[in-house]
């Protein structure tokens, strides 16, 4: 059912297919003779490397009976002997894997995923990301945010890759070949990443169950170019010229509003085609060209002119009950989105805060000050401030008698006096007190006298 499909090298001289614990290789499209075999017990999947000879192959063997799963890299046709493998990476927690070669065939990224997340954190299982290089190096890519891995893509330069991961709003980060983060794009509504053919522009997008928001980034200077919205898109592709983008809504994924749009990366729609309501669009693709046909052009940040109107989708406003309709709107977010690392305010170089942010900051500072005051009150080396005997300030004296019975009585008296103080505050705000609460307040003088006598006896 799975992994049956044969695979060709880019020059079409080598073909490989998976057959019962073996990968069979055929040369020059001669299928009468098996040119080579790679034998590994329980081999589940393989991926041929892109580019010219020497060909490389990544193979995956799932773990069983407590043994880990592993991915090995080989160079064709060197498959025999204990040291034939170029690299090996073993790992647990893998029911299936996705193997991604970079363009220069020097490294593979492995997304290992389980069908069930035993921690219960995710309905979709658990994913981990591993890096394996043909020089023998391997590592686990440490992702700063927990959650699923939505997409991983290599830059065409083969020196860096981008991962989109974490519970929504998802994070996106570019890593180098040492698996160190190079740039963090913060969080946002996204689940896919697409590098331009020349590798100088990156699109982060949220398709499928997200609204189709795109962020177009210049990845040489880490500068945001545009933020277009392609609602209901089921397909995305870069034009081989590295300047234009195709988005489409195709059936059977969506059977209504089928059509496609051609964009410039600066956010302008240059062409739009809507399929008639009684028809469906099944597939759309760019004409392929050989690499190097289109030279890379300098990035522009100014939107190119277009005759096609850019229809911004109307965002539905939240329902407001009649009682709140004439009152000012209070902005509340389900998630606090994290800014890209070069847009975060630097210490000593903060931008002016909004009214709400200032209000929150003051609240935070007031809480901090109150906590500090409470800590100072509790500190034994701080001398307590003397207060007149008629006020309940005496109730916070920290003295002890050495007799547990007397200490207990003092504690209870303080508790009662504190309750009386609260009742008096309630009465001051105009609250009607019960008969027994009024009786409690009348006992305050006697309780204070009793407390003073006990403390004087210490």
C-alpha positions as CSV (number, residue, x, y, z in Angstrom):
1,X,0.0,0.0,0.0
2,X,2.8,2.5,1.0
3,X,6.3,3.3,-0.3
4,X,5.8,1.1,-3.4
5,X,6.5,4.0,-5.8
6,X,9.7,3.8,-7.9
7,X,12.1,6.7,-7.7
8,X,14.5,8.1,-10.4
9,X,17.6,10.2,-10.0
10,X,17.4,13.7,-11.6
11,X,19.4,12.6,-14.7
12,X,17.0,9.6,-15.0
13,X,19.9,7.1,-15.3
14,X,19.2,5.4,-12.0
15,X,15.9,4.0,-10.8
16,X,15.2,2.5,-7.4
17,X,12.2,0.6,-5.8
18,X,11.5,-1.0,-2.4
19,X,11.0,-4.8,-2.4
20,X,10.8,-6.9,0.8
21,X,13.8,-5.9,3.0
22,X,15.7,-4.6,-0.1
23,X,16.1,-1.6,-2.4
24,X,16.6,-2.6,-6.0
25,X,18.5,-0.3,-8.3
26,X,18.2,-0.3,-12.1
27,X,20.6,1.6,-14.5
28,X,19.8,3.3,-17.8
29,X,16.2,2.2,-17.5
30,X,17.0,-1.5,-18.1
31,X,14.5,-3.3,-15.9
32,X,15.5,-6.8,-17.0
33,X,18.7,-6.7,-14.8
34,X,19.0,-5.5,-11.2
35,X,22.2,-3.5,-11.2
36,X,22.5,-3.3,-7.4
37,X,20.7,-4.2,-4.2
38,X,20.8,-2.6,-0.8
39,X,19.7,-5.2,1.8
40,X,18.5,-4.1,5.3
41,X,16.1,-6.1,7.4
42,X,12.7,-4.5,7.7
43,X,13.6,-1.5,5.5
44,X,10.5,0.7,5.3
45,X,11.4,3.7,3.1
46,X,14.2,5.3,1.1
47,X,14.8,8.6,-0.6
48,X,17.3,9.2,-3.5
49,X,19.4,12.4,-3.3
50,X,18.9,15.2,-5.8
51,X,21.6,16.4,-8.2
52,X,24.2,14.6,-10.3
53,X,26.5,11.6,-9.5
54,X,27.7,10.3,-7.1
55,X,24.1,9.4,-6.1
56,X,23.3,9.0,-2.4
57,X,20.4,7.2,-0.7
58,X,18.8,7.7,2.7
59,X,17.0,4.6,4.1
60,X,14.7,4.2,7.1
61,X,14.3,1.1,9.3
62,X,11.6,1.3,12.0
63,X,12.5,0.1,15.5
64,X,11.1,-3.1,17.0
65,X,11.2,-4.9,20.4
66,X,12.8,-2.1,22.3
67,X,15.4,-1.4,19.5
68,X,15.5,2.2,18.2
69,X,14.5,3.2,14.6
70,X,17.3,4.5,12.5
71,X,18.1,6.4,9.2
72,X,21.3,5.6,7.3
73,X,23.0,7.4,4.4
74,X,24.8,5.5,1.7
75,X,26.6,6.4,-1.5
76,X,25.7,4.4,-4.5
77,X,26.9,1.6,-5.2
78,X,28.9,1.2,-1.9
79,X,26.4,-0.8,0.2
80,X,28.5,-3.7,1.5
81,X,30.6,-4.0,4.6
82,X,30.2,-2.7,8.2
83,X,31.6,0.8,7.4
84,X,29.7,1.3,4.1
85,X,27.2,3.8,5.6
86,X,28.2,7.4,5.4
87,X,26.2,8.3,8.5
88,X,23.7,6.7,10.9
89,X,21.2,8.3,13.3
90,X,19.0,6.2,15.6
91,X,16.1,7.5,17.6
92,X,13.0,6.4,19.5
93,X,9.5,7.7,19.2
94,X,9.0,7.1,15.4
95,X,6.1,5.4,13.8
96,X,6.8,7.1,10.5
97,X,9.5,9.5,9.1
98,X,9.8,12.1,6.4
99,X,13.3,12.5,4.9
100,X,14.3,15.7,3.2
101,X,17.6,16.0,1.3
102,X,19.1,19.4,0.7
103,X,19.9,20.5,-2.9
104,X,23.6,19.8,-2.7
105,X,22.9,16.3,-1.2
106,X,25.2,17.0,1.8
107,X,22.6,16.5,4.6
108,X,19.1,15.1,5.4
109,X,16.5,16.4,7.7
110,X,14.3,13.7,9.3
111,X,10.9,14.5,10.8
112,X,10.1,11.5,13.0
113,X,6.5,11.3,14.2
114,X,4.4,9.0,16.4
115,X,0.7,8.3,15.9
116,X,-0.1,8.9,19.6
117,X,1.4,11.5,22.0
118,X,1.6,9.6,25.3
119,X,1.8,12.8,27.2
120,X,-1.7,13.7,26.0
121,X,-0.4,17.2,24.8
122,X,-1.4,16.7,21.2
123,X,-4.2,14.9,19.4
124,X,-1.9,14.5,16.3
125,X,0.9,12.5,18.0
126,X,4.4,13.8,18.6
127,X,7.2,15.0,16.2
128,X,10.9,15.4,16.5
129,X,13.4,16.9,14.0
130,X,16.8,15.3,13.4
131,X,19.7,16.4,11.2
132,X,22.1,13.9,9.5
133,X,25.1,15.0,7.3
134,X,27.0,12.8,4.8
135,X,30.2,13.6,6.7
136,X,28.9,11.6,9.6
137,X,27.6,14.4,11.8
138,X,24.1,14.1,13.3
139,X,22.0,16.1,15.9
140,X,18.6,16.6,17.3
141,X,17.2,20.0,16.3
142,X,16.1,21.7,19.5
143,X,12.8,23.5,18.9
144,X,12.1,26.2,21.6
145,X,8.3,25.8,21.5
146,X,6.4,22.6,22.2
147,X,3.9,21.2,19.7
148,X,3.6,19.8,16.2
149,X,6.1,20.4,13.4
150,X,4.0,21.8,10.5
151,X,6.7,22.2,7.9
152,X,10.5,22.1,7.4
153,X,12.2,23.4,4.2
154,X,15.7,23.7,3.0
155,X,17.1,26.9,1.4
156,X,18.4,26.3,-2.1
157,X,21.8,27.3,-0.8
158,X,21.8,24.1,1.3
159,X,23.3,26.1,4.2
160,X,20.2,26.7,6.2
161,X,16.6,25.5,6.8
162,X,13.4,26.9,8.2
163,X,11.1,25.1,10.6
164,X,7.4,26.0,11.4
165,X,6.4,24.4,14.7
166,X,4.7,24.7,18.1
167,X,1.1,25.0,19.2
168,X,-0.8,27.9,17.5
169,X,0.2,30.6,17.1
170,X,3.2,28.7,15.6
171,X,6.8,29.8,15.7
172,X,9.1,29.9,12.7
173,X,12.9,29.8,13.0
174,X,15.8,29.6,10.6
175,X,18.6,27.2,11.6
176,X,22.2,26.8,10.3
177,X,24.0,23.5,9.6
178,X,25.1,23.3,13.3
179,X,21.4,23.3,14.1
180,X,21.8,26.7,15.9
181,X,18.9,29.2,15.5
182,X,20.0,32.0,13.1
183,X,16.7,34.1,13.1
184,X,13.4,33.8,15.0
185,X,10.3,35.1,13.2
186,X,8.3,35.1,16.4
187,X,4.8,33.6,16.4
188,X,1.8,33.9,14.0
189,X,-1.0,32.1,12.2
190,X,1.2,29.9,10.0
191,X,1.7,26.2,9.1
192,X,3.9,26.3,5.9
193,X,7.1,27.8,4.6
194,X,8.3,28.3,1.0
195,X,11.7,29.5,-0.1
196,X,12.0,31.2,-3.5
197,X,14.0,29.3,-6.1
198,X,17.0,31.6,-5.5
199,X,16.7,31.3,-1.7
200,X,16.6,35.0,-1.0
201,X,12.9,35.3,-0.2
202,X,10.9,33.2,2.3
203,X,7.1,33.1,2.5
204,X,5.5,32.0,5.8
205,X,1.9,31.1,5.3
206,X,-1.2,29.8,7.0
207,X,-3.3,27.6,4.7
208,X,-5.9,24.8,5.3
209,X,-7.8,25.6,8.5
210,X,-6.1,29.1,8.7
211,X,-7.1,32.3,6.9
212,X,-4.4,32.3,4.2
213,X,-2.3,35.1,5.7
214,X,1.2,35.2,4.2
215,X,4.4,37.0,5.3
216,X,7.0,37.6,2.6
217,X,10.5,38.0,4.1
218,X,13.9,39.1,2.6
219,X,16.1,36.5,4.3
220,X,19.4,38.2,3.6
221,X,18.4,41.3,5.6
222,X,15.6,39.7,7.7
223,X,13.2,42.4,6.6
224,X,9.4,42.0,6.1
225,X,8.5,42.8,2.4
226,X,4.7,42.3,2.4
227,X,1.7,40.6,4.2
228,X,-0.8,39.6,1.5
229,X,-3.8,37.4,2.3
230,X,-4.8,34.5,-0.1
231,X,-8.0,33.2,1.5
232,X,-9.1,29.5,0.9
233,X,-5.9,28.6,-0.9
234,X,-5.2,24.9,-1.3
235,X,-2.1,25.3,-3.4
236,X,1.0,27.5,-3.4
237,X,4.0,27.6,-5.8
238,X,6.9,29.9,-6.6
239,X,7.4,30.8,-10.3
240,X,10.9,29.7,-11.5
241,X,11.8,33.4,-12.0
242,X,11.7,33.9,-8.2
243,X,9.5,37.0,-8.5
244,X,5.9,35.6,-8.9
245,X,3.7,33.4,-6.7
246,X,0.8,31.2,-7.7
247,X,-2.0,30.5,-5.2
248,X,-5.0,28.4,-6.1
249,X,-8.3,26.9,-4.7
250,X,-8.7,23.5,-6.2
251,X,-11.3,20.6,-6.0
252,X,-11.8,18.2,-4.3
253,X,-10.2,20.0,-1.3
254,X,-12.7,22.8,-1.8
255,X,-15.5,22.6,-4.4
256,X,-16.6,26.2,-4.2
257,X,-14.8,29.5,-5.3
258,X,-12.3,27.5,-7.4
259,X,-9.7,29.6,-9.2
260,X,-6.1,30.9,-9.1
261,X,-4.2,34.1,-8.6
262,X,-0.8,35.2,-9.7
263,X,1.0,37.6,-7.3
264,X,4.1,39.6,-7.2
265,X,6.0,39.0,-3.9
266,X,5.5,42.6,-2.9
267,X,1.8,41.8,-2.4
268,X,0.2,42.9,-5.7
269,X,-2.3,40.6,-7.6
270,X,-1.2,40.6,-11.2
271,X,-3.7,38.1,-12.6
272,X,-6.9,36.4,-11.3
273,X,-9.0,33.7,-12.8
274,X,-12.3,32.5,-11.2
275,X,-13.8,29.2,-12.4
276,X,-17.5,29.3,-13.4
277,X,-19.8,28.2,-10.6
278,X,-20.8,25.0,-12.4
279,X,-17.1,23.9,-13.0
280,X,-14.2,22.8,-10.8
281,X,-10.4,23.5,-11.0
282,X,-8.4,20.3,-10.3
283,X,-4.8,21.3,-10.8
284,X,-2.6,24.3,-11.8
285,X,1.2,24.5,-12.1
286,X,4.0,26.7,-13.5
287,X,5.9,25.7,-16.7
288,X,9.1,24.2,-15.5
289,X,12.5,25.7,-16.4
290,X,16.1,24.6,-15.8
291,X,17.9,26.1,-12.8
292,X,19.9,29.2,-13.8
293,X,17.4,30.2,-16.6
294,X,16.4,33.3,-14.6
295,X,19.1,35.3,-12.8
296,X,18.3,36.6,-9.3
297,X,17.1,40.2,-9.2
298,X,17.5,42.8,-6.5
299,X,14.7,42.7,-3.9
300,X,12.2,45.6,-4.1
301,X,10.0,46.6,-1.2
302,X,7.6,48.9,-3.1
303,X,4.4,47.1,-4.3
304,X,4.5,46.8,-8.1
305,X,1.5,48.4,-10.0
306,X,-1.4,46.2,-10.9
307,X,-4.8,46.6,-12.7
308,X,-6.3,43.8,-10.6
309,X,-8.0,45.1,-7.5
310,X,-6.6,43.6,-4.3
311,X,-9.8,42.5,-2.5
312,X,-9.0,42.4,1.2
313,X,-11.3,39.8,2.8
314,X,-13.8,41.3,5.3
315,X,-13.0,40.2,8.8
316,X,-16.2,39.3,10.7
317,X,-16.5,41.4,13.8
318,X,-17.1,39.7,17.1
319,X,-20.7,39.5,18.5
320,X,-21.4,42.1,21.1
321,X,-24.5,41.8,23.3
322,X,-26.9,44.8,23.2
323,X,-25.8,46.0,26.7
324,X,-22.3,46.5,25.4
325,X,-22.9,47.9,21.9
326,X,-22.6,51.6,22.8
327,X,-19.6,51.1,25.1
328,X,-15.9,51.3,24.0
329,X,-14.4,48.1,22.7
330,X,-11.9,46.4,24.9
331,X,-9.2,44.5,22.9
332,X,-8.6,41.0,24.3
333,X,-6.5,38.4,22.6
334,X,-6.7,34.6,23.0
335,X,-2.9,34.4,22.4
336,X,-0.2,37.0,22.9
337,X,1.8,37.0,19.6
338,X,5.6,37.1,19.8
339,X,7.4,39.6,17.5
340,X,10.3,38.7,15.2
341,X,13.6,39.0,17.1
342,X,14.6,42.2,15.2
343,X,11.3,43.9,16.0
344,X,11.4,43.3,19.7
345,X,12.1,46.5,21.7
346,X,15.7,46.6,22.8
347,X,16.5,47.6,26.5
348,X,17.1,51.3,26.7
349,X,15.6,51.8,23.2
350,X,11.9,51.2,23.9
351,X,9.2,52.6,21.6
352,X,6.5,54.6,23.3
353,X,3.9,52.3,24.9
354,X,0.2,52.4,24.2
355,X,-2.3,53.5,26.9
356,X,-3.3,49.9,27.6
357,X,0.4,48.8,27.8
358,X,1.2,51.7,30.2
359,X,-1.8,50.8,32.4
360,X,-0.7,47.2,32.6
361,X,2.8,48.3,33.3
362,X,1.7,50.4,36.2
363,X,-0.5,47.6,37.6
364,X,2.5,45.3,37.3
365,X,4.8,47.7,39.1
366,X,2.2,48.3,41.9
367,X,1.9,44.6,42.5
368,X,5.7,44.3,42.6
369,X,6.0,47.1,45.1
370,X,3.2,45.5,47.3
371,X,5.1,42.1,47.2
372,X,8.3,43.8,48.2
373,X,6.6,45.6,51.1
374,X,5.1,42.4,52.3
375,X,8.5,40.7,52.1
376,X,10.1,43.6,54.1
377,X,7.3,43.2,56.8
378,X,8.1,39.5,57.2
379,X,11.9,40.1,57.3
380,X,13.1,39.6,61.0
381,X,16.0,42.1,60.8
382,X,13.6,44.9,59.9
383,X,12.4,46.7,63.1
384,X,8.6,46.9,63.3
385,X,7.1,50.4,63.2
386,X,5.6,51.4,66.5
387,X,1.9,52.1,66.4
388,X,-0.6,53.5,69.0
389,X,-2.2,50.8,71.1
390,X,-5.8,51.7,70.1
391,X,-5.2,50.8,66.4
392,X,-5.2,47.2,65.1
393,X,-1.5,47.7,63.9
394,X,-0.6,45.9,67.2
395,X,-2.1,42.8,65.7
396,X,0.9,42.4,63.4
397,X,3.5,42.2,66.2
398,X,5.9,39.2,65.6
399,X,6.8,38.6,69.3
400,X,6.6,35.1,70.8
401,X,6.3,34.0,74.4
402,X,8.0,30.7,74.3
403,X,4.8,29.2,75.6
404,X,2.9,27.4,72.8
405,X,-0.5,27.9,74.5
406,X,-0.1,31.7,74.9
407,X,1.2,32.0,71.3
408,X,-1.9,30.1,70.1
409,X,-4.2,32.5,72.0
410,X,-2.3,35.6,70.5
411,X,-2.6,34.1,67.0
412,X,-6.4,33.6,67.4
413,X,-6.9,37.1,68.8
414,X,-5.0,38.6,65.8
415,X,-7.2,36.6,63.5
416,X,-10.4,37.9,65.1
417,X,-9.1,41.5,65.0
418,X,-8.2,41.2,61.3
419,X,-11.8,40.0,60.6
420,X,-13.2,43.0,62.6
421,X,-11.0,45.3,60.5
422,X,-12.5,43.8,57.3
423,X,-16.1,44.2,58.6
424,X,-15.4,47.9,59.5
425,X,-14.1,48.4,55.9
426,X,-17.3,46.8,54.5
427,X,-19.5,49.0,56.7
428,X,-17.6,52.1,55.5
429,X,-18.5,51.2,51.9
430,X,-22.1,51.3,52.9
431,X,-22.7,47.5,53.2
432,X,-25.6,46.5,55.6
433,X,-24.0,44.3,58.3
434,X,-25.8,41.4,60.1
435,X,-26.5,41.5,63.8
436,X,-23.8,39.0,64.7
437,X,-21.3,41.0,62.6
438,X,-22.1,44.2,64.5
439,X,-21.7,42.3,67.8
440,X,-18.2,41.3,66.7
441,X,-17.2,44.9,66.0
442,X,-18.4,45.9,69.6
443,X,-16.0,43.3,71.0
444,X,-12.9,44.9,69.4
445,X,-11.9,47.0,72.5
446,X,-12.0,43.9,74.8
447,X,-10.0,41.8,72.3
448,X,-7.4,44.6,72.0
449,X,-7.1,44.8,75.8
450,X,-6.8,41.0,76.1
451,X,-4.0,40.9,73.4
452,X,-2.1,43.7,75.1
453,X,-2.3,41.9,78.5
454,X,-1.0,38.7,76.9
455,X,1.9,40.5,75.1
456,X,2.8,42.4,78.3
457,X,3.0,39.1,80.1
458,X,5.7,37.9,77.6
